[in-house]
């Protein structure tokens, strides 16, 4: 298929959720990346990264994207939650490229067809694709960080999965995680607090509301860091924390488990969109985490 015939998903949130002028956007992203530090020592296997408008979450996202090693990455598999479209499984795009203000990103149609052939995925309608922001918000950062390095993307829209379904999809994706040339991007914001989100959990022992939210998110991060899907599910059941990417995170934890390998899952950065002081306030939390291959680290340390 020629470039002229390629079916392209437009950058539908450019100009509203993030800057649509390529040069201005690149400068903004680089400013945030310059503030972040590289902490991952060896093979980066996955990152957890927020997906709000860049004016809110762009700085936090930079801490995850700073860890990417372009020369070691050929394919990027993005797991994003579905905010507007209800599905009980995962869906795959039906286009060839994703537009960004920096460069169009080519989809790995071969891998997408492999996944489609499992019979576990539905097709994602183009209107659903363009309405969703959780995947799109990762694309400009990927384009900028990867630079001139050739790579493809595999976007996966993750629906409201049961724990059993998270496990099933984790087993399907595990072979791709075991390929060191693949990188997983898990798109998720953390606590959405306030009456407009119908979530106002507050533990007064932490003092201010925003400190209670931070403590809640930190406990969630610790649950994720155990790499135990059951532990994360227990946390969600206990607190009902409004982590919009809980199902992509659940799939990632099941994928890590299914490989049978050893990973490090490290915290990088945390922010809130605002510091809630009263019940009239609201905020969204943003977290950056990175997964590295501990087996690779041990091998390299020994050499």
FENSULSUL-V258441 format. One record per pair of residues at least 6 apart in sequence whose ideal C-beta (glycine too) atoms are under 7 Angstrom apart, sorted by the first residue. I is the first residue (numbers start at 1). J is the second residue. D is the distance in Angstrom with one decimal. If there is no record, write none. Layout:
i:I j:J d:D
i:I j:J d:D
//
This chain:
i:1 j:96 d:6.6
i:6 j:96 d:4.3
i:6 j:97 d:5.2
i:7 j:95 d:4.5
i:7 j:96 d:5.0
i:8 j:95 d:6.3
i:8 j:96 d:6.9
i:8 j:97 d:4.6
i:8 j:99 d:5.4
i:8 j:104 d:6.4
i:9 j:93 d:6.7
i:9 j:95 d:4.7
i:9 j:98 d:5.0
i:9 j:99 d:6.4
i:9 j:126 d:6.9
i:9 j:129 d:5.4
i:9 j:130 d:6.1
i:10 j:99 d:5.2
i:10 j:130 d:6.3
i:11 j:99 d:4.4
i:11 j:100 d:5.5
i:11 j:101 d:6.2
i:11 j:136 d:6.8
i:12 j:130 d:4.3
i:12 j:136 d:6.9
i:13 j:133 d:5.2
i:13 j:136 d:5.4
i:14 j:20 d:4.0
i:14 j:101 d:5.4
i:17 j:53 d:4.4
i:17 j:54 d:7.0
i:17 j:133 d:6.1
i:17 j:137 d:6.6
i:18 j:25 d:6.5
i:18 j:53 d:6.5
i:18 j:54 d:4.4
i:18 j:140 d:6.3
i:19 j:25 d:4.1
i:19 j:28 d:6.0
i:20 j:101 d:5.3
i:21 j:101 d:6.6
i:22 j:101 d:4.3
i:22 j:102 d:5.1
i:25 j:101 d:5.3
i:25 j:102 d:6.6
i:25 j:140 d:6.0
i:26 j:102 d:6.2
i:26 j:144 d:5.7
i:28 j:54 d:6.9
i:29 j:140 d:6.7
i:29 j:141 d:6.2
i:29 j:144 d:4.8
i:32 j:58 d:5.4
i:32 j:59 d:4.9
i:32 j:62 d:3.7
i:33 j:62 d:4.9
i:33 j:65 d:6.6
i:33 j:66 d:5.6
i:35 j:59 d:6.8
i:35 j:62 d:6.7
i:36 j:62 d:4.4
i:36 j:63 d:4.5
i:36 j:66 d:4.0
i:37 j:66 d:6.7
i:38 j:66 d:5.6
i:38 j:67 d:6.3
i:39 j:67 d:6.8
i:39 j:266 d:6.7
i:39 j:268 d:6.5
i:40 j:67 d:4.2
i:40 j:290 d:5.2
i:40 j:292 d:5.1
i:41 j:292 d:7.0
i:41 j:297 d:6.2
i:42 j:292 d:5.6
i:42 j:293 d:6.3
i:42 j:296 d:4.9
i:42 j:297 d:4.3
i:42 j:300 d:5.8
i:43 j:72 d:6.9
i:43 j:180 d:5.8
i:43 j:292 d:6.1
i:43 j:293 d:4.1
i:43 j:296 d:4.2
i:44 j:67 d:5.1
i:44 j:68 d:6.3
i:44 j:69 d:5.9
i:44 j:183 d:6.5
i:44 j:290 d:6.1
i:44 j:292 d:5.6
i:45 j:177 d:6.2
i:45 j:183 d:7.0
i:45 j:184 d:6.6
i:45 j:263 d:6.5
i:45 j:291 d:4.7
i:45 j:292 d:6.3
i:45 j:293 d:5.4
i:46 j:183 d:6.8
i:46 j:184 d:3.8
i:46 j:186 d:6.1
i:46 j:252 d:6.1
i:46 j:291 d:3.9
i:47 j:64 d:3.9
i:47 j:67 d:6.2
i:47 j:185 d:5.8
i:47 j:186 d:6.9
i:47 j:289 d:6.9
i:47 j:290 d:5.3
i:48 j:64 d:6.7
i:48 j:186 d:4.5
i:48 j:188 d:6.0
i:48 j:249 d:6.7
i:48 j:287 d:6.6
i:48 j:288 d:6.8
i:48 j:289 d:4.1
i:49 j:61 d:5.0
i:49 j:64 d:4.1
i:49 j:65 d:6.9
i:49 j:138 d:6.6
i:49 j:185 d:6.3
i:49 j:187 d:6.4
i:49 j:288 d:5.9
i:50 j:57 d:3.9
i:50 j:60 d:5.5
i:50 j:61 d:5.5
i:50 j:188 d:6.9
i:50 j:189 d:5.0
i:50 j:286 d:3.9
i:50 j:287 d:6.9
i:51 j:57 d:7.0
i:51 j:80 d:6.9
i:51 j:133 d:6.2
i:51 j:134 d:4.6
i:51 j:137 d:4.0
i:51 j:138 d:6.8
i:51 j:187 d:4.6
i:51 j:189 d:6.3
i:52 j:189 d:5.7
i:52 j:284 d:6.0
i:52 j:286 d:6.6
i:56 j:273 d:4.9
i:56 j:284 d:7.0
i:57 j:286 d:4.4
i:59 j:271 d:6.8
i:60 j:269 d:5.1
i:60 j:271 d:4.9
i:60 j:286 d:4.0
i:60 j:288 d:5.3
i:61 j:141 d:6.1
i:61 j:288 d:6.7
i:63 j:268 d:4.1
i:63 j:269 d:3.9
i:63 j:288 d:4.0
i:64 j:268 d:6.3
i:64 j:288 d:4.1
i:64 j:290 d:6.3
i:65 j:141 d:4.8
i:65 j:145 d:5.0
i:67 j:290 d:4.8
i:68 j:145 d:5.2
i:68 j:183 d:6.7
i:70 j:145 d:6.7
i:70 j:146 d:4.9
i:70 j:147 d:6.3
i:70 j:149 d:4.1
i:71 j:149 d:6.8
i:72 j:180 d:7.0
i:73 j:151 d:6.1
i:73 j:181 d:6.6
i:73 j:183 d:4.8
i:74 j:151 d:5.7
i:74 j:181 d:4.2
i:75 j:108 d:5.6
i:75 j:111 d:6.9
i:75 j:151 d:6.4
i:75 j:152 d:5.3
i:75 j:154 d:6.5
i:75 j:181 d:6.4
i:75 j:182 d:4.9
i:76 j:142 d:6.1
i:76 j:151 d:6.1
i:76 j:153 d:5.0
i:76 j:183 d:5.0
i:76 j:185 d:5.9
i:77 j:154 d:4.5
i:77 j:156 d:6.8
i:77 j:176 d:6.1
i:77 j:182 d:6.1
i:77 j:184 d:5.1
i:78 j:135 d:5.3
i:78 j:138 d:5.6
i:78 j:153 d:6.2
i:78 j:154 d:6.9
i:78 j:155 d:4.9
i:78 j:156 d:6.6
i:78 j:185 d:4.6
i:78 j:187 d:6.5
i:79 j:156 d:5.2
i:79 j:158 d:5.3
i:79 j:184 d:6.8
i:79 j:186 d:5.2
i:79 j:187 d:6.6
i:79 j:248 d:3.9
i:79 j:251 d:6.0
i:79 j:252 d:6.7
i:80 j:132 d:6.8
i:80 j:134 d:3.4
i:80 j:135 d:4.0
i:80 j:157 d:6.1
i:80 j:158 d:6.6
i:80 j:187 d:4.0
i:80 j:248 d:6.4
i:81 j:134 d:5.3
i:81 j:158 d:5.6
i:81 j:187 d:6.9
i:81 j:188 d:6.8
i:81 j:244 d:5.2
i:81 j:245 d:4.8
i:81 j:247 d:6.0
i:81 j:248 d:5.7
i:82 j:132 d:6.4
i:82 j:157 d:5.2
i:82 j:158 d:6.7
i:82 j:159 d:5.3
i:83 j:132 d:6.3
i:83 j:134 d:6.5
i:83 j:244 d:6.8
i:84 j:131 d:5.3
i:84 j:132 d:6.5
i:85 j:128 d:4.5
i:85 j:132 d:7.0
i:86 j:160 d:6.9
i:87 j:122 d:6.5
i:87 j:159 d:3.5
i:88 j:159 d:5.5
i:88 j:160 d:5.9
i:88 j:161 d:6.9
i:89 j:120 d:6.7
i:89 j:121 d:6.7
i:89 j:122 d:5.9
i:89 j:159 d:5.6
i:89 j:165 d:6.7
i:90 j:121 d:5.3
i:90 j:156 d:5.3
i:90 j:157 d:6.4
i:90 j:158 d:5.3
i:90 j:159 d:6.3
i:90 j:169 d:5.9
i:91 j:121 d:6.2
i:91 j:122 d:4.7
i:91 j:123 d:6.4
i:91 j:124 d:3.9
i:91 j:157 d:4.4
i:92 j:112 d:5.3
i:92 j:115 d:6.1
i:92 j:116 d:5.8
i:92 j:121 d:4.9
i:92 j:123 d:6.3
i:92 j:124 d:6.0
i:92 j:156 d:6.5
i:93 j:107 d:6.4
i:93 j:124 d:5.2
i:93 j:129 d:5.6
i:93 j:155 d:5.4
i:94 j:123 d:5.3
i:94 j:124 d:6.5
i:94 j:126 d:6.6
i:95 j:107 d:6.7
i:95 j:126 d:6.8
i:96 j:107 d:5.8
i:96 j:109 d:6.4
i:97 j:104 d:4.5
i:97 j:105 d:6.4
i:97 j:106 d:5.6
i:97 j:107 d:6.3
i:98 j:104 d:6.8
i:98 j:105 d:4.8
i:98 j:107 d:6.8
i:98 j:139 d:5.6
i:98 j:153 d:6.7
i:100 j:139 d:4.7
i:100 j:140 d:4.8
i:100 j:143 d:5.0
i:101 j:140 d:6.5
i:102 j:140 d:5.8
i:102 j:143 d:4.2
i:102 j:144 d:5.9
i:103 j:143 d:5.1
i:105 j:139 d:5.9
i:105 j:142 d:6.8
i:105 j:143 d:6.1
i:105 j:153 d:5.1
i:106 j:152 d:5.2
i:107 j:152 d:6.3
i:107 j:153 d:5.8
i:107 j:154 d:6.9
i:108 j:152 d:3.7
i:108 j:153 d:6.7
i:108 j:154 d:5.0
i:111 j:154 d:5.2
i:112 j:154 d:6.0
i:115 j:121 d:5.6
i:118 j:172 d:5.8
i:120 j:168 d:6.9
i:120 j:169 d:6.9
i:120 j:172 d:6.2
i:124 j:157 d:5.3
i:132 j:157 d:6.5
i:134 j:187 d:4.5
i:135 j:155 d:4.7
i:135 j:157 d:6.9
i:135 j:187 d:6.4
i:138 j:185 d:5.3
i:138 j:187 d:5.8
i:142 j:153 d:7.0
i:158 j:247 d:4.9
i:158 j:248 d:4.6
i:158 j:251 d:6.1
i:160 j:247 d:6.5
i:161 j:169 d:6.9
i:161 j:247 d:4.8
i:161 j:250 d:6.8
i:163 j:233 d:5.7
i:166 j:229 d:6.8
i:166 j:247 d:6.5
i:166 j:250 d:4.1
i:166 j:251 d:5.1
i:166 j:254 d:5.1
i:167 j:254 d:4.8
i:169 j:251 d:5.0
i:170 j:251 d:5.5
i:170 j:254 d:2.6
i:170 j:255 d:4.2
i:170 j:257 d:6.7
i:170 j:258 d:5.0
i:171 j:258 d:4.8
i:173 j:251 d:6.9
i:173 j:255 d:4.7
i:174 j:255 d:5.2
i:174 j:258 d:3.8
i:174 j:259 d:4.9
i:176 j:182 d:5.2
i:177 j:184 d:6.3
i:177 j:255 d:5.2
i:177 j:259 d:5.7
i:178 j:259 d:5.4
i:184 j:252 d:6.4
i:186 j:245 d:6.4
i:186 j:248 d:5.0
i:186 j:249 d:5.9
i:186 j:252 d:5.0
i:187 j:245 d:5.6
i:187 j:248 d:6.3
i:188 j:243 d:6.1
i:188 j:244 d:6.2
i:188 j:245 d:2.2
i:188 j:248 d:6.0
i:188 j:249 d:5.8
i:189 j:244 d:5.3
i:189 j:245 d:6.8
i:189 j:284 d:5.4
i:189 j:285 d:6.7
i:189 j:286 d:6.0
i:190 j:217 d:4.8
i:190 j:220 d:6.7
i:190 j:243 d:5.3
i:190 j:285 d:3.8
i:190 j:286 d:6.6
i:190 j:287 d:5.1
i:191 j:213 d:5.2
i:191 j:216 d:6.0
i:191 j:217 d:5.3
i:191 j:241 d:5.5
i:191 j:242 d:5.8
i:191 j:243 d:6.9
i:191 j:285 d:4.4
i:192 j:199 d:6.2
i:192 j:242 d:4.1
i:192 j:244 d:6.9
i:192 j:284 d:5.2
i:193 j:199 d:5.9
i:193 j:200 d:6.8
i:193 j:213 d:5.2
i:193 j:276 d:6.0
i:193 j:282 d:6.2
i:193 j:283 d:5.2
i:194 j:200 d:6.8
i:194 j:276 d:6.9
i:194 j:281 d:6.3
i:194 j:282 d:2.7
i:194 j:283 d:6.7
i:196 j:282 d:5.5
i:197 j:242 d:5.8
i:197 j:282 d:6.6
i:199 j:242 d:4.7
i:200 j:279 d:6.4
i:201 j:216 d:6.5
i:201 j:239 d:6.3
i:202 j:209 d:5.6
i:202 j:212 d:5.2
i:203 j:212 d:4.7
i:203 j:215 d:6.8
i:206 j:212 d:4.2
i:206 j:215 d:4.9
i:208 j:277 d:6.1
i:209 j:276 d:4.2
i:209 j:277 d:6.2
i:210 j:272 d:6.1
i:210 j:275 d:3.9
i:210 j:276 d:4.8
i:210 j:283 d:6.8
i:213 j:272 d:6.6
i:213 j:276 d:6.6
i:213 j:283 d:6.7
i:213 j:285 d:6.4
i:216 j:239 d:6.1
i:216 j:241 d:5.9
i:217 j:270 d:6.8
i:217 j:285 d:5.0
i:217 j:287 d:6.6
i:219 j:235 d:6.6
i:220 j:235 d:5.7
i:220 j:241 d:5.7
i:220 j:243 d:6.4
i:221 j:267 d:5.7
i:221 j:287 d:6.2
i:221 j:289 d:7.0
i:223 j:231 d:5.0
i:223 j:232 d:4.7
i:223 j:235 d:4.1
i:224 j:232 d:5.8
i:224 j:249 d:6.3
i:224 j:265 d:6.6
i:224 j:289 d:6.9
i:225 j:265 d:4.8
i:227 j:253 d:6.0
i:227 j:256 d:5.4
i:227 j:257 d:7.0
i:227 j:263 d:6.5
i:227 j:265 d:5.8
i:229 j:250 d:6.0
i:229 j:253 d:4.3
i:229 j:254 d:5.3
i:229 j:257 d:6.4
i:232 j:249 d:6.8
i:232 j:250 d:6.5
i:232 j:253 d:6.0
i:236 j:246 d:5.9
i:256 j:263 d:5.6
i:261 j:293 d:6.9
i:261 j:295 d:5.6
i:262 j:294 d:4.0
i:262 j:295 d:5.3
i:263 j:291 d:5.3
i:263 j:292 d:6.7
i:263 j:293 d:6.2
i:263 j:294 d:5.6
i:264 j:292 d:4.8
i:264 j:294 d:5.1
i:265 j:289 d:6.3
i:265 j:291 d:5.2
i:266 j:289 d:6.6
i:266 j:290 d:5.4
i:267 j:289 d:5.8
i:268 j:288 d:4.0
i:268 j:289 d:6.1
i:268 j:290 d:5.9
i:269 j:288 d:4.5
i:270 j:287 d:5.3
i:271 j:286 d:5.0
i:272 j:283 d:4.8
i:272 j:285 d:5.1
i:273 j:283 d:4.9
i:273 j:284 d:4.7
i:274 j:281 d:6.7
i:274 j:283 d:4.7
i:276 j:282 d:6.8
i:276 j:283 d:5.1
//
